[in-house]
Structure formats: C-alpha cells, structure tokens
C-alpha cells in the first residue's frame, strides 16, 4: 500500500490515495501506522476519496482509532496532494469533510507546487449545546471549570469539532500533559473536547499549545487556532485577525464580520512517500 507523509506546521499525518488504494479498516490501520516506533509515525491517518458533493472527500482518524470531523492542517495537505499529483488543475477546491464542505485557495511556489493554502473554515458554532457542552448557558464564554483541584475559565467554540480555550500566563511552562486529559474528558463535554491553552502576546498575536482528543499534545491544530481566534475576540483580548503561534509554526486566522466565516492561511509540506507492507 503506497502512502505519503505530509505535515502542516508539524501536525503530521499519513495520507492514502483511495482513488488507487483500498483501506477496509482505517480505525485499525491508524493504530499501527501512527505508532512512531513500529509504524510510520504520525498524528493520524487521512484518506483522500472521491466525492459526489465536492471535488474530493477526506476522512481522518486519530491514533486511538476514533474518526475526527475535520483538521485544518490536514485539509491544506490534501489540497497540496491532489494538486501536486495532477489529480486536479484547480487552485480553488472544495473538500467534503464530516464538518461540511470546505473551500481551499491553493498558493503555489515558483515550481508550481502548493506551498500554502487559505481555507474557508466556515462559521464558528457558539451555542453550548451545539458544540456540544452540557450546559444551557448559551454562549459558553469565560465560564468556570474545575480540574485537578483548580478553577479554570473556559471559552468553548466548535469549528466542526469542539474546542475549549483556556488563557494562561506562560504557556511554554504550562503542564499541558497533566491538565489536557482532564479537560478533554471532563463531564461537561459529552463527546470529549480539544483543549487549547493560550497566552495573549498582544491583540494581533496569540501563542497556544493544544491537547487533541484521541491524540494528546500535537505540534499544531488548525481548527484549534481558529477556535482560539474566535474565543479571543469574544473575550476582548484580540482583534478579529491575528497570527496564532503554535509549536510547529504560525497560522494567520481571520474572523470575517461581513459573513461570519473564519479563514485560515498556512503552509503544507511533503515529508516523504513510501510503501506499507500490511
């Protein structure tokens, strides 16, 4: 089985072209393929598939076998894969995901290879029950949450998948590996949640680390960066357009007031290709 490993600012996935390959049990395959000692090593598995509703369809799986709705870093790499491998000549693409159809604008380099992509991530979901959060409060902004004997103030946003944003003073020193799992599995979140820990540098720059449900801490999370920008705007600590610093690099995020949509711009990179013997 042929595969390609790609990353978006360090958020790395193994991609399989399902126009050419057949994957029968991706929830089992991802457990092997993501293992960094016995497999390829990745934050998960992405399948590139035909779509009856868009140009292409993607499915993505976390290392624990669970299927995720959407990944902002992975979708940029899907755009790069299909364009660089001549599966399309379009520079504006629609990709079907479990979080709906997303539109990408591909940005190529001097060799006509995709280097960056701008993704229309859609409208943020802010109603607590729809995120979902087990609360009737409506907007879940700056609300108290108890974890490990401490109170954290949490703002929740869904970008097709759920996020809990928490502000801290020094994110580099924050114990993400201890607090992250407690937030992910907190009783408030019936489908678990991705936890973002954020340090506000200024109104145009935010620094974050992320604990992803089903994965653990990763180098980057595109939907998480979008949720952080929305949450920061709601809390009055950032403008509606800012750069979000992640462990793997930066993403430019904008929440457009004119249409209530969030746009993410960032790089996509090829690591290597290979063959798996299952």
Beta strands, then each sheet from edge to edge (+ up, - down):
strand 1: 2-8
strand 2: 11-17
strand 3: 45-49
strand 4: 56-61
strand 5: 67-68
strand 6: 92-97
strand 7: 100-108
strand 8: 114-122
strand 9: 143-147
strand 10: 150-158
strand 11: 162-167
strand 12: 194-202
strand 13: 205-212
strand 14: 216-218
strand 15: 241-246
strand 16: 249-256
strand 17: 261-267
strand 18: 269-275
sheet 1: 5+ 4- 3+ 2+ 1- 18+
sheet 2: 5+ 4- 6- 7+ 8- 17+ 16- 15+ 13+ 12- 11- 10+ 9-
sheet 3: 5+ 4- 6- 7+ 8- 17+ 16- 15+ 13+ 14-
end
